[in-house]
């Protein structure tokens, strides 16, 4: 992967992080904020994957996998919490 393409992708991911933080701050309800947090973890996974490709370190992809599993469990826990409140 070309390094400049990776840095270009990281730039767009950082813009996404800024917009997700804005939504998390402005979100009118708790589900809006949780979705923004879920987006932040997804972008974190993407940043980790792009960094692993730029640095040619496939071992770092394990970190992205663990982060994805933790994010999935958090989303399931929130869905369970919302189901209990209804």
C-alpha angles and dihedrals in degrees: 000000000000113000093224090054090052093050090047089054092047090053092056091045090055090053087052090051091053092050092047091051088051091052091047090053096043099036109129095209140033094251090055090054093046092051089050090051090049089051090051092054091047090052088047089056090049092049090051091049094048091047090051090052094047093049093039091234110140091179090071088065087074088065089054090050093051091047090051092052093049091048091051092051091049091052091049091049091052092049089051090050092051090048091054092052093056 
